[in-house]
Amino acid sequence: MTENDKSLLIQMIHAGRFNAHIYDLLCEYNAAKTKEMIKEMGTKWCCHPANATKRLDTPLPILADRVTSKILRKK
């Protein structure tokens, strides 16, 4: 989509000529722009595979003794 196409779309929307074809064009434009932005961001993108949750090989031991605060203990 060229700058001229974007300008024409904006003018048609302001003129009240919004229809299904313009909606489809806007969806395509937004999808293309999103892909471009994701490519530019690289690993900074939150859903990048490098940012996936890392799991431990063995889980941490569960604390058996919970230490309560002296203020919250029952007398």
URKA-V362660 format. One record per helix or strand. SS is the DSSP state (H for helix, E for strand). FROM is the first residue (numbers start at 1). LEN is the number of residues. If there is no record, write none. Layout:
ss: [SS | SS]
from: [FROM | FROM]
len: [LEN | LEN]
//
This chain:
ss: [H | H | H]
from: [3 | 20 | 49]
len: [12 | 25 | 3]
//
